Amino acid sequence: AEARAALDRGHGGGAVTEFYYAATYAVEGASDDALDRLERAFEAGFGDFAMLEASPHLATLRDDPRYAELLRRYRD
């Protein structure tokens, strides 16, 4: 919650910010919100798939078939 509050106060936005929002939700176990934000990140141009695979914050999503589908859709 504190991390999201910091993101809310920031003056940025875009793909990386959406990725960080996704990470905060994933850590909390809020998969629906995390996947929604991750899709927004992809729509905004996020494409660092190495970061997605390495991030411990997204570990809760890796077994979710919706996560795999998002990666497949945006990698292609």
Chimera marker file (.cmm) of the C-alpha trace (Angstrom):
<marker_set name="trace">
<marker id="1" x="0.000" y="0.000" z="0.000" r="1" g="1" b="0" radius="0.5"/>
<marker id="2" x="2.874" y="2.378" z="0.804" r="1" g="1" b="0" radius="0.5"/>
<marker id="3" x="4.530" y="1.639" z="-2.523" r="1" g="1" b="0" radius="0.5"/>
<marker id="4" x="1.306" y="2.385" z="-4.403" r="1" g="1" b="0" radius="0.5"/>
<marker id="5" x="0.877" y="5.617" z="-2.445" r="1" g="1" b="0" radius="0.5"/>
<marker id="6" x="4.373" y="6.633" z="-3.547" r="1" g="1" b="0" radius="0.5"/>
<marker id="7" x="3.493" y="5.780" z="-7.148" r="1" g="1" b="0" radius="0.5"/>
<marker id="8" x="0.297" y="7.814" z="-6.839" r="1" g="1" b="0" radius="0.5"/>
<marker id="9" x="2.320" y="10.832" z="-5.660" r="1" g="1" b="0" radius="0.5"/>
<marker id="10" x="4.809" y="10.483" z="-8.506" r="1" g="1" b="0" radius="0.5"/>
<marker id="11" x="4.749" y="12.646" z="-11.558" r="1" g="1" b="0" radius="0.5"/>
<marker id="12" x="5.278" y="9.857" z="-13.998" r="1" g="1" b="0" radius="0.5"/>
<marker id="13" x="3.144" y="7.295" z="-15.591" r="1" g="1" b="0" radius="0.5"/>
<marker id="14" x="3.389" y="5.033" z="-18.498" r="1" g="1" b="0" radius="0.5"/>
<marker id="15" x="4.698" y="1.555" z="-18.962" r="1" g="1" b="0" radius="0.5"/>
<marker id="16" x="7.211" y="1.340" z="-16.130" r="1" g="1" b="0" radius="0.5"/>
<marker id="17" x="4.843" y="2.874" z="-13.597" r="1" g="1" b="0" radius="0.5"/>
<marker id="18" x="2.157" y="0.384" z="-14.578" r="1" g="1" b="0" radius="0.5"/>
<marker id="19" x="4.683" y="-2.427" z="-14.157" r="1" g="1" b="0" radius="0.5"/>
<marker id="20" x="5.453" y="-1.229" z="-10.633" r="1" g="1" b="0" radius="0.5"/>
<marker id="21" x="1.748" y="-1.034" z="-9.821" r="1" g="1" b="0" radius="0.5"/>
<marker id="22" x="1.413" y="-4.614" z="-11.064" r="1" g="1" b="0" radius="0.5"/>
<marker id="23" x="4.280" y="-5.681" z="-8.827" r="1" g="1" b="0" radius="0.5"/>
<marker id="24" x="2.701" y="-4.106" z="-5.740" r="1" g="1" b="0" radius="0.5"/>
<marker id="25" x="-0.583" y="-5.887" z="-6.359" r="1" g="1" b="0" radius="0.5"/>
<marker id="26" x="1.157" y="-9.186" z="-7.084" r="1" g="1" b="0" radius="0.5"/>
<marker id="27" x="3.061" y="-9.036" z="-3.799" r="1" g="1" b="0" radius="0.5"/>
<marker id="28" x="-0.253" y="-8.578" z="-1.977" r="1" g="1" b="0" radius="0.5"/>
<marker id="29" x="-1.746" y="-11.554" z="-3.809" r="1" g="1" b="0" radius="0.5"/>
<marker id="30" x="-4.245" y="-9.368" z="-5.685" r="1" g="1" b="0" radius="0.5"/>
<marker id="31" x="-3.806" y="-11.240" z="-8.961" r="1" g="1" b="0" radius="0.5"/>
<marker id="32" x="-6.714" y="-9.647" z="-10.816" r="1" g="1" b="0" radius="0.5"/>
<marker id="33" x="-5.439" y="-6.135" z="-10.133" r="1" g="1" b="0" radius="0.5"/>
<marker id="34" x="-1.846" y="-7.153" z="-10.850" r="1" g="1" b="0" radius="0.5"/>
<marker id="35" x="-2.751" y="-8.666" z="-14.205" r="1" g="1" b="0" radius="0.5"/>
<marker id="36" x="-4.860" y="-5.647" z="-15.114" r="1" g="1" b="0" radius="0.5"/>
<marker id="37" x="-1.932" y="-3.333" z="-14.398" r="1" g="1" b="0" radius="0.5"/>
<marker id="38" x="0.465" y="-5.606" z="-16.228" r="1" g="1" b="0" radius="0.5"/>
<marker id="39" x="-1.749" y="-5.493" z="-19.292" r="1" g="1" b="0" radius="0.5"/>
<marker id="40" x="-1.800" y="-1.703" z="-19.034" r="1" g="1" b="0" radius="0.5"/>
<marker id="41" x="1.994" y="-1.768" z="-18.888" r="1" g="1" b="0" radius="0.5"/>
<marker id="42" x="2.130" y="-3.814" z="-22.080" r="1" g="1" b="0" radius="0.5"/>
<marker id="43" x="-0.377" y="-1.510" z="-23.764" r="1" g="1" b="0" radius="0.5"/>
<marker id="44" x="1.836" y="1.443" z="-22.825" r="1" g="1" b="0" radius="0.5"/>
<marker id="45" x="4.832" y="-0.248" z="-24.439" r="1" g="1" b="0" radius="0.5"/>
<marker id="46" x="6.468" y="-2.240" z="-21.636" r="1" g="1" b="0" radius="0.5"/>
<marker id="47" x="8.565" y="-4.980" z="-23.161" r="1" g="1" b="0" radius="0.5"/>
<marker id="48" x="11.268" y="-5.939" z="-20.671" r="1" g="1" b="0" radius="0.5"/>
<marker id="49" x="10.476" y="-9.648" z="-20.563" r="1" g="1" b="0" radius="0.5"/>
<marker id="50" x="13.762" y="-10.429" z="-18.810" r="1" g="1" b="0" radius="0.5"/>
<marker id="51" x="12.614" y="-8.228" z="-15.925" r="1" g="1" b="0" radius="0.5"/>
<marker id="52" x="9.272" y="-10.018" z="-15.829" r="1" g="1" b="0" radius="0.5"/>
<marker id="53" x="10.966" y="-13.397" z="-15.614" r="1" g="1" b="0" radius="0.5"/>
<marker id="54" x="13.483" y="-12.273" z="-12.982" r="1" g="1" b="0" radius="0.5"/>
<marker id="55" x="11.249" y="-10.206" z="-10.725" r="1" g="1" b="0" radius="0.5"/>
<marker id="56" x="10.538" y="-11.935" z="-7.411" r="1" g="1" b="0" radius="0.5"/>
<marker id="57" x="7.561" y="-9.598" z="-7.019" r="1" g="1" b="0" radius="0.5"/>
<marker id="58" x="5.688" y="-11.373" z="-9.800" r="1" g="1" b="0" radius="0.5"/>
<marker id="59" x="6.273" y="-14.876" z="-8.440" r="1" g="1" b="0" radius="0.5"/>
<marker id="60" x="2.635" y="-15.149" z="-7.347" r="1" g="1" b="0" radius="0.5"/>
<marker id="61" x="1.513" y="-14.680" z="-10.957" r="1" g="1" b="0" radius="0.5"/>
<marker id="62" x="3.751" y="-17.155" z="-12.725" r="1" g="1" b="0" radius="0.5"/>
<marker id="63" x="1.450" y="-20.137" z="-12.191" r="1" g="1" b="0" radius="0.5"/>
<marker id="64" x="-1.620" y="-18.213" z="-13.331" r="1" g="1" b="0" radius="0.5"/>
<marker id="65" x="-2.618" y="-19.137" z="-16.890" r="1" g="1" b="0" radius="0.5"/>
<marker id="66" x="-3.732" y="-15.529" z="-17.471" r="1" g="1" b="0" radius="0.5"/>
<marker id="67" x="-0.160" y="-14.375" z="-16.852" r="1" g="1" b="0" radius="0.5"/>
<marker id="68" x="1.166" y="-16.862" z="-19.407" r="1" g="1" b="0" radius="0.5"/>
<marker id="69" x="-1.476" y="-15.711" z="-21.886" r="1" g="1" b="0" radius="0.5"/>
<marker id="70" x="-0.508" y="-12.037" z="-21.425" r="1" g="1" b="0" radius="0.5"/>
<marker id="71" x="3.134" y="-12.847" z="-22.019" r="1" g="1" b="0" radius="0.5"/>
<marker id="72" x="2.312" y="-14.897" z="-25.095" r="1" g="1" b="0" radius="0.5"/>
<marker id="73" x="0.098" y="-12.162" z="-26.524" r="1" g="1" b="0" radius="0.5"/>
<marker id="74" x="2.564" y="-9.342" z="-26.066" r="1" g="1" b="0" radius="0.5"/>
<marker id="75" x="5.723" y="-11.252" z="-26.964" r="1" g="1" b="0" radius="0.5"/>
<marker id="76" x="4.377" y="-12.154" z="-30.385" r="1" g="1" b="0" radius="0.5"/>
<link id1="1" id2="2" r="1" g="1" b="0" radius="0.2"/>
<link id1="2" id2="3" r="1" g="1" b="0" radius="0.2"/>
<link id1="3" id2="4" r="1" g="1" b="0" radius="0.2"/>
<link id1="4" id2="5" r="1" g="1" b="0" radius="0.2"/>
<link id1="5" id2="6" r="1" g="1" b="0" radius="0.2"/>
<link id1="6" id2="7" r="1" g="1" b="0" radius="0.2"/>
<link id1="7" id2="8" r="1" g="1" b="0" radius="0.2"/>
<link id1="8" id2="9" r="1" g="1" b="0" radius="0.2"/>
<link id1="9" id2="10" r="1" g="1" b="0" radius="0.2"/>
<link id1="10" id2="11" r="1" g="1" b="0" radius="0.2"/>
<link id1="11" id2="12" r="1" g="1" b="0" radius="0.2"/>
<link id1="12" id2="13" r="1" g="1" b="0" radius="0.2"/>
<link id1="13" id2="14" r="1" g="1" b="0" radius="0.2"/>
<link id1="14" id2="15" r="1" g="1" b="0" radius="0.2"/>
<link id1="15" id2="16" r="1" g="1" b="0" radius="0.2"/>
<link id1="16" id2="17" r="1" g="1" b="0" radius="0.2"/>
<link id1="17" id2="18" r="1" g="1" b="0" radius="0.2"/>
<link id1="18" id2="19" r="1" g="1" b="0" radius="0.2"/>
<link id1="19" id2="20" r="1" g="1" b="0" radius="0.2"/>
<link id1="20" id2="21" r="1" g="1" b="0" radius="0.2"/>
<link id1="21" id2="22" r="1" g="1" b="0" radius="0.2"/>
<link id1="22" id2="23" r="1" g="1" b="0" radius="0.2"/>
<link id1="23" id2="24" r="1" g="1" b="0" radius="0.2"/>
<link id1="24" id2="25" r="1" g="1" b="0" radius="0.2"/>
<link id1="25" id2="26" r="1" g="1" b="0" radius="0.2"/>
<link id1="26" id2="27" r="1" g="1" b="0" radius="0.2"/>
<link id1="27" id2="28" r="1" g="1" b="0" radius="0.2"/>
<link id1="28" id2="29" r="1" g="1" b="0" radius="0.2"/>
<link id1="29" id2="30" r="1" g="1" b="0" radius="0.2"/>
<link id1="30" id2="31" r="1" g="1" b="0" radius="0.2"/>
<link id1="31" id2="32" r="1" g="1" b="0" radius="0.2"/>
<link id1="32" id2="33" r="1" g="1" b="0" radius="0.2"/>
<link id1="33" id2="34" r="1" g="1" b="0" radius="0.2"/>
<link id1="34" id2="35" r="1" g="1" b="0" radius="0.2"/>
<link id1="35" id2="36" r="1" g="1" b="0" radius="0.2"/>
<link id1="36" id2="37" r="1" g="1" b="0" radius="0.2"/>
<link id1="37" id2="38" r="1" g="1" b="0" radius="0.2"/>
<link id1="38" id2="39" r="1" g="1" b="0" radius="0.2"/>
<link id1="39" id2="40" r="1" g="1" b="0" radius="0.2"/>
<link id1="40" id2="41" r="1" g="1" b="0" radius="0.2"/>
<link id1="41" id2="42" r="1" g="1" b="0" radius="0.2"/>
<link id1="42" id2="43" r="1" g="1" b="0" radius="0.2"/>
<link id1="43" id2="44" r="1" g="1" b="0" radius="0.2"/>
<link id1="44" id2="45" r="1" g="1" b="0" radius="0.2"/>
<link id1="45" id2="46" r="1" g="1" b="0" radius="0.2"/>
<link id1="46" id2="47" r="1" g="1" b="0" radius="0.2"/>
<link id1="47" id2="48" r="1" g="1" b="0" radius="0.2"/>
<link id1="48" id2="49" r="1" g="1" b="0" radius="0.2"/>
<link id1="49" id2="50" r="1" g="1" b="0" radius="0.2"/>
<link id1="50" id2="51" r="1" g="1" b="0" radius="0.2"/>
<link id1="51" id2="52" r="1" g="1" b="0" radius="0.2"/>
<link id1="52" id2="53" r="1" g="1" b="0" radius="0.2"/>
<link id1="53" id2="54" r="1" g="1" b="0" radius="0.2"/>
<link id1="54" id2="55" r="1" g="1" b="0" radius="0.2"/>
<link id1="55" id2="56" r="1" g="1" b="0" radius="0.2"/>
<link id1="56" id2="57" r="1" g="1" b="0" radius="0.2"/>
<link id1="57" id2="58" r="1" g="1" b="0" radius="0.2"/>
<link id1="58" id2="59" r="1" g="1" b="0" radius="0.2"/>
<link id1="59" id2="60" r="1" g="1" b="0" radius="0.2"/>
<link id1="60" id2="61" r="1" g="1" b="0" radius="0.2"/>
<link id1="61" id2="62" r="1" g="1" b="0" radius="0.2"/>
<link id1="62" id2="63" r="1" g="1" b="0" radius="0.2"/>
<link id1="63" id2="64" r="1" g="1" b="0" radius="0.2"/>
<link id1="64" id2="65" r="1" g="1" b="0" radius="0.2"/>
<link id1="65" id2="66" r="1" g="1" b="0" radius="0.2"/>
<link id1="66" id2="67" r="1" g="1" b="0" radius="0.2"/>
<link id1="67" id2="68" r="1" g="1" b="0" radius="0.2"/>
<link id1="68" id2="69" r="1" g="1" b="0" radius="0.2"/>
<link id1="69" id2="70" r="1" g="1" b="0" radius="0.2"/>
<link id1="70" id2="71" r="1" g="1" b="0" radius="0.2"/>
<link id1="71" id2="72" r="1" g="1" b="0" radius="0.2"/>
<link id1="72" id2="73" r="1" g="1" b="0" radius="0.2"/>
<link id1="73" id2="74" r="1" g="1" b="0" radius="0.2"/>
<link id1="74" id2="75" r="1" g="1" b="0" radius="0.2"/>
<link id1="75" id2="76" r="1" g="1" b="0" radius="0.2"/>
</marker_set>
